[in-house]
Amino acid sequence: MARPPVQKALPRLGFTLQAGAFAKVENAARFSESLQAQGLEAAYYASGDGLYRVRFGDFATREKARSRGEALKAAGVIEAFWVVAPDGSAPGAGGPVRLRPPDERGLRASLVESARGYLGVPYLFGGTTERGFDCSGLTGAVYRLNGLRLPRSSQAQFDAGSPVDLDSARPGDLLFFATAGGSQVSHVGMYLGQGAFIHAARSGQGIRQDDLSDRYYRKTFLGARSYF
């Protein structure tokens, strides 16, 4: 079945800041949390060199991003920083790193790669830092790392997307479930293709990969949404 035309588009992030180079994910988590305390949305990612880096903020211009970075540095919150352009490049931070490819296919692949980088991270209800994630915190962080801003709650994420038939869903689309019973959205995961998805399952289980063929997820599935 053909995919319906997408009527909604997520807002894209402007310039962001990057700081930190951590060997342990727990340290990146604590740093993300300290930035959250400063009122800055933050998410870490594995940079491919064995280190975890943190990106945060959303600024209209490079100058505004640099000004906030200098203020945080002067306050002792960060030691050094790089301004990241909207295309994801951060010159000086170990070379350009592009988290948002220019085409949809590349973006979807990057979303999946980002989500896989969180496998095994613990679940934390209400969590939006990498010390733990709840389900919508995970999807929000993955999209943010790729330059797109999702709403915070699973219901709001559901409302922000355009409906997609499951047989037309593509990697990077989001899947929604009524795990609390009834027909109310209460859970979300990222589709990987061929029935598989990544999600923050529940407390004690962490972020993991599951399959829609599982009777529980098949029973509670509400629908898929796309944002491209």
Contacts in CASP RR format, 6 or more apart in sequence:
PFRMAT RR
TARGET T0000
AUTHOR 0000-0000-0000
METHOD contacts of the structure
MODEL  1
MARPPVQKALPRLGFTLQAGAFAKVENAARFSESLQAQGLEAAYYASGDG
LYRVRFGDFATREKARSRGEALKAAGVIEAFWVVAPDGSAPGAGGPVRLR
PPDERGLRASLVESARGYLGVPYLFGGTTERGFDCSGLTGAVYRLNGLRL
PRSSQAQFDAGSPVDLDSARPGDLLFFATAGGSQVSHVGMYLGQGAFIHA
ARSGQGIRQDDLSDRYYRKTFLGARSYF
1 165 0 8 1.000
1 167 0 8 1.000
1 168 0 8 1.000
2 168 0 8 1.000
3 164 0 8 1.000
3 165 0 8 1.000
3 168 0 8 1.000
3 226 0 8 1.000
4 162 0 8 1.000
4 163 0 8 1.000
4 164 0 8 1.000
5 162 0 8 1.000
6 161 0 8 1.000
6 162 0 8 1.000
6 226 0 8 1.000
6 227 0 8 1.000
6 228 0 8 1.000
7 162 0 8 1.000
8 160 0 8 1.000
8 161 0 8 1.000
8 162 0 8 1.000
8 227 0 8 1.000
9 227 0 8 1.000
10 143 0 8 1.000
10 148 0 8 1.000
10 149 0 8 1.000
10 150 0 8 1.000
10 160 0 8 1.000
10 227 0 8 1.000
11 148 0 8 1.000
11 149 0 8 1.000
12 86 0 8 1.000
12 147 0 8 1.000
12 148 0 8 1.000
12 149 0 8 1.000
13 57 0 8 1.000
13 58 0 8 1.000
13 86 0 8 1.000
13 144 0 8 1.000
13 147 0 8 1.000
13 148 0 8 1.000
13 149 0 8 1.000
14 58 0 8 1.000
14 59 0 8 1.000
14 60 0 8 1.000
14 86 0 8 1.000
14 147 0 8 1.000
15 58 0 8 1.000
15 59 0 8 1.000
15 60 0 8 1.000
15 61 0 8 1.000
15 62 0 8 1.000
15 64 0 8 1.000
15 65 0 8 1.000
15 83 0 8 1.000
15 84 0 8 1.000
15 85 0 8 1.000
15 86 0 8 1.000
16 55 0 8 1.000
16 56 0 8 1.000
16 57 0 8 1.000
16 58 0 8 1.000
16 59 0 8 1.000
16 65 0 8 1.000
16 83 0 8 1.000
16 84 0 8 1.000
17 55 0 8 1.000
17 56 0 8 1.000
17 57 0 8 1.000
17 59 0 8 1.000
17 65 0 8 1.000
17 68 0 8 1.000
17 69 0 8 1.000
17 72 0 8 1.000
17 81 0 8 1.000
17 82 0 8 1.000
17 83 0 8 1.000
17 84 0 8 1.000
18 53 0 8 1.000
18 54 0 8 1.000
18 55 0 8 1.000
18 56 0 8 1.000
18 81 0 8 1.000
18 82 0 8 1.000
18 83 0 8 1.000
18 84 0 8 1.000
18 90 0 8 1.000
18 93 0 8 1.000
19 31 0 8 1.000
19 53 0 8 1.000
19 54 0 8 1.000
19 56 0 8 1.000
19 78 0 8 1.000
19 79 0 8 1.000
19 80 0 8 1.000
19 81 0 8 1.000
19 82 0 8 1.000
20 28 0 8 1.000
20 31 0 8 1.000
20 53 0 8 1.000
20 54 0 8 1.000
20 78 0 8 1.000
20 79 0 8 1.000
20 80 0 8 1.000
21 47 0 8 1.000
21 51 0 8 1.000
21 52 0 8 1.000
21 53 0 8 1.000
22 28 0 8 1.000
22 31 0 8 1.000
22 44 0 8 1.000
22 51 0 8 1.000
22 52 0 8 1.000
22 53 0 8 1.000
23 50 0 8 1.000
23 51 0 8 1.000
23 52 0 8 1.000
24 52 0 8 1.000
25 44 0 8 1.000
25 52 0 8 1.000
25 121 0 8 1.000
25 130 0 8 1.000
26 131 0 8 1.000
27 52 0 8 1.000
28 44 0 8 1.000
28 52 0 8 1.000
28 53 0 8 1.000
28 54 0 8 1.000
28 130 0 8 1.000
29 44 0 8 1.000
29 129 0 8 1.000
29 130 0 8 1.000
29 131 0 8 1.000
29 132 0 8 1.000
30 131 0 8 1.000
31 42 0 8 1.000
31 44 0 8 1.000
31 54 0 8 1.000
32 42 0 8 1.000
32 43 0 8 1.000
32 44 0 8 1.000
32 54 0 8 1.000
32 56 0 8 1.000
32 129 0 8 1.000
32 130 0 8 1.000
32 131 0 8 1.000
33 129 0 8 1.000
33 131 0 8 1.000
34 77 0 8 1.000
35 42 0 8 1.000
35 54 0 8 1.000
35 56 0 8 1.000
35 77 0 8 1.000
36 42 0 8 1.000
36 128 0 8 1.000
36 129 0 8 1.000
38 72 0 8 1.000
38 77 0 8 1.000
40 56 0 8 1.000
40 57 0 8 1.000
41 56 0 8 1.000
41 57 0 8 1.000
41 58 0 8 1.000
41 128 0 8 1.000
41 144 0 8 1.000
42 54 0 8 1.000
42 55 0 8 1.000
42 56 0 8 1.000
42 57 0 8 1.000
42 129 0 8 1.000
43 54 0 8 1.000
43 55 0 8 1.000
43 56 0 8 1.000
43 130 0 8 1.000
43 140 0 8 1.000
43 141 0 8 1.000
43 144 0 8 1.000
43 145 0 8 1.000
44 52 0 8 1.000
44 53 0 8 1.000
44 54 0 8 1.000
44 55 0 8 1.000
44 130 0 8 1.000
45 52 0 8 1.000
45 53 0 8 1.000
45 55 0 8 1.000
45 99 0 8 1.000
45 114 0 8 1.000
45 117 0 8 1.000
45 145 0 8 1.000
46 52 0 8 1.000
46 117 0 8 1.000
47 53 0 8 1.000
47 97 0 8 1.000
49 94 0 8 1.000
53 93 0 8 1.000
55 84 0 8 1.000
55 99 0 8 1.000
55 144 0 8 1.000
55 145 0 8 1.000
57 65 0 8 1.000
57 68 0 8 1.000
58 149 0 8 1.000
59 65 0 8 1.000
59 68 0 8 1.000
62 83 0 8 1.000
62 85 0 8 1.000
65 83 0 8 1.000
65 84 0 8 1.000
66 83 0 8 1.000
69 78 0 8 1.000
69 81 0 8 1.000
72 78 0 8 1.000
72 81 0 8 1.000
73 79 0 8 1.000
73 80 0 8 1.000
73 81 0 8 1.000
82 90 0 8 1.000
82 91 0 8 1.000
82 92 0 8 1.000
82 93 0 8 1.000
83 90 0 8 1.000
84 90 0 8 1.000
84 93 0 8 1.000
86 100 0 8 1.000
86 147 0 8 1.000
87 98 0 8 1.000
87 100 0 8 1.000
87 102 0 8 1.000
88 97 0 8 1.000
88 98 0 8 1.000
88 99 0 8 1.000
88 100 0 8 1.000
88 147 0 8 1.000
89 96 0 8 1.000
89 97 0 8 1.000
89 98 0 8 1.000
90 96 0 8 1.000
90 97 0 8 1.000
99 110 0 8 1.000
99 114 0 8 1.000
99 145 0 8 1.000
99 146 0 8 1.000
99 147 0 8 1.000
100 107 0 8 1.000
100 110 0 8 1.000
100 146 0 8 1.000
100 147 0 8 1.000
100 148 0 8 1.000
101 107 0 8 1.000
101 109 0 8 1.000
101 110 0 8 1.000
104 228 0 8 1.000
107 146 0 8 1.000
107 228 0 8 1.000
108 170 0 8 1.000
108 171 0 8 1.000
108 172 0 8 1.000
108 228 0 8 1.000
109 171 0 8 1.000
110 146 0 8 1.000
111 142 0 8 1.000
111 143 0 8 1.000
111 146 0 8 1.000
111 171 0 8 1.000
111 172 0 8 1.000
111 190 0 8 1.000
112 171 0 8 1.000
112 172 0 8 1.000
112 190 0 8 1.000
112 192 0 8 1.000
114 142 0 8 1.000
114 145 0 8 1.000
114 146 0 8 1.000
115 138 0 8 1.000
115 142 0 8 1.000
115 172 0 8 1.000
115 190 0 8 1.000
115 192 0 8 1.000
115 198 0 8 1.000
116 198 0 8 1.000
118 130 0 8 1.000
118 133 0 8 1.000
118 138 0 8 1.000
118 141 0 8 1.000
118 142 0 8 1.000
118 198 0 8 1.000
118 207 0 8 1.000
119 198 0 8 1.000
119 207 0 8 1.000
119 208 0 8 1.000
119 209 0 8 1.000
120 206 0 8 1.000
120 207 0 8 1.000
120 208 0 8 1.000
121 130 0 8 1.000
121 132 0 8 1.000
121 133 0 8 1.000
121 200 0 8 1.000
121 206 0 8 1.000
121 207 0 8 1.000
122 131 0 8 1.000
122 132 0 8 1.000
122 133 0 8 1.000
122 204 0 8 1.000
122 206 0 8 1.000
122 207 0 8 1.000
123 132 0 8 1.000
123 133 0 8 1.000
123 134 0 8 1.000
123 200 0 8 1.000
123 201 0 8 1.000
123 202 0 8 1.000
123 203 0 8 1.000
123 204 0 8 1.000
123 205 0 8 1.000
123 206 0 8 1.000
123 207 0 8 1.000
124 131 0 8 1.000
124 132 0 8 1.000
124 133 0 8 1.000
124 134 0 8 1.000
124 203 0 8 1.000
125 134 0 8 1.000
125 203 0 8 1.000
126 134 0 8 1.000
126 137 0 8 1.000
127 133 0 8 1.000
127 134 0 8 1.000
127 137 0 8 1.000
128 134 0 8 1.000
128 137 0 8 1.000
128 141 0 8 1.000
128 152 0 8 1.000
130 141 0 8 1.000
132 200 0 8 1.000
133 141 0 8 1.000
133 200 0 8 1.000
133 207 0 8 1.000
134 200 0 8 1.000
135 154 0 8 1.000
135 187 0 8 1.000
135 188 0 8 1.000
135 189 0 8 1.000
135 199 0 8 1.000
135 200 0 8 1.000
136 150 0 8 1.000
136 152 0 8 1.000
136 153 0 8 1.000
136 154 0 8 1.000
136 157 0 8 1.000
136 188 0 8 1.000
137 152 0 8 1.000
137 200 0 8 1.000
138 189 0 8 1.000
138 190 0 8 1.000
138 198 0 8 1.000
138 199 0 8 1.000
138 200 0 8 1.000
138 207 0 8 1.000
139 150 0 8 1.000
139 157 0 8 1.000
139 174 0 8 1.000
139 188 0 8 1.000
139 189 0 8 1.000
139 190 0 8 1.000
140 150 0 8 1.000
140 152 0 8 1.000
140 157 0 8 1.000
142 190 0 8 1.000
143 149 0 8 1.000
143 150 0 8 1.000
143 227 0 8 1.000
144 150 0 8 1.000
148 227 0 8 1.000
150 157 0 8 1.000
150 160 0 8 1.000
150 227 0 8 1.000
151 157 0 8 1.000
151 159 0 8 1.000
151 160 0 8 1.000
154 176 0 8 1.000
154 185 0 8 1.000
154 186 0 8 1.000
154 187 0 8 1.000
154 188 0 8 1.000
155 184 0 8 1.000
155 185 0 8 1.000
157 174 0 8 1.000
157 176 0 8 1.000
157 188 0 8 1.000
157 225 0 8 1.000
158 174 0 8 1.000
158 176 0 8 1.000
158 185 0 8 1.000
158 188 0 8 1.000
158 222 0 8 1.000
158 225 0 8 1.000
160 225 0 8 1.000
160 227 0 8 1.000
161 174 0 8 1.000
161 225 0 8 1.000
161 226 0 8 1.000
161 227 0 8 1.000
162 225 0 8 1.000
162 226 0 8 1.000
162 227 0 8 1.000
163 223 0 8 1.000
163 224 0 8 1.000
163 225 0 8 1.000
164 170 0 8 1.000
164 173 0 8 1.000
164 223 0 8 1.000
164 224 0 8 1.000
164 225 0 8 1.000
164 226 0 8 1.000
165 224 0 8 1.000
166 212 0 8 1.000
166 221 0 8 1.000
166 223 0 8 1.000
166 224 0 8 1.000
169 175 0 8 1.000
169 191 0 8 1.000
169 193 0 8 1.000
169 224 0 8 1.000
169 226 0 8 1.000
170 191 0 8 1.000
170 193 0 8 1.000
170 226 0 8 1.000
171 191 0 8 1.000
171 192 0 8 1.000
171 193 0 8 1.000
172 190 0 8 1.000
172 191 0 8 1.000
172 192 0 8 1.000
173 190 0 8 1.000
173 191 0 8 1.000
173 224 0 8 1.000
173 225 0 8 1.000
173 226 0 8 1.000
173 227 0 8 1.000
174 188 0 8 1.000
174 189 0 8 1.000
174 190 0 8 1.000
174 191 0 8 1.000
174 224 0 8 1.000
174 225 0 8 1.000
174 226 0 8 1.000
174 227 0 8 1.000
175 188 0 8 1.000
175 189 0 8 1.000
175 190 0 8 1.000
175 191 0 8 1.000
175 197 0 8 1.000
175 212 0 8 1.000
175 221 0 8 1.000
175 223 0 8 1.000
175 224 0 8 1.000
176 185 0 8 1.000
176 187 0 8 1.000
176 188 0 8 1.000
176 189 0 8 1.000
176 221 0 8 1.000
176 222 0 8 1.000
176 223 0 8 1.000
176 224 0 8 1.000
176 225 0 8 1.000
177 185 0 8 1.000
177 186 0 8 1.000
177 187 0 8 1.000
177 188 0 8 1.000
177 217 0 8 1.000
177 220 0 8 1.000
177 221 0 8 1.000
177 222 0 8 1.000
178 184 0 8 1.000
178 185 0 8 1.000
178 186 0 8 1.000
178 187 0 8 1.000
178 220 0 8 1.000
178 222 0 8 1.000
179 186 0 8 1.000
179 187 0 8 1.000
179 220 0 8 1.000
180 186 0 8 1.000
181 220 0 8 1.000
183 222 0 8 1.000
185 222 0 8 1.000
187 199 0 8 1.000
187 220 0 8 1.000
188 199 0 8 1.000
189 197 0 8 1.000
189 198 0 8 1.000
189 199 0 8 1.000
189 200 0 8 1.000
190 197 0 8 1.000
190 198 0 8 1.000
190 199 0 8 1.000
191 197 0 8 1.000
191 224 0 8 1.000
192 198 0 8 1.000
192 209 0 8 1.000
195 211 0 8 1.000
195 212 0 8 1.000
195 213 0 8 1.000
196 209 0 8 1.000
196 210 0 8 1.000
196 211 0 8 1.000
196 212 0 8 1.000
197 209 0 8 1.000
197 210 0 8 1.000
197 211 0 8 1.000
197 212 0 8 1.000
198 207 0 8 1.000
198 208 0 8 1.000
198 209 0 8 1.000
199 207 0 8 1.000
199 208 0 8 1.000
199 210 0 8 1.000
200 206 0 8 1.000
200 207 0 8 1.000
201 207 0 8 1.000
201 208 0 8 1.000
201 210 0 8 1.000
210 217 0 8 1.000
211 217 0 8 1.000
212 218 0 8 1.000
212 221 0 8 1.000
END
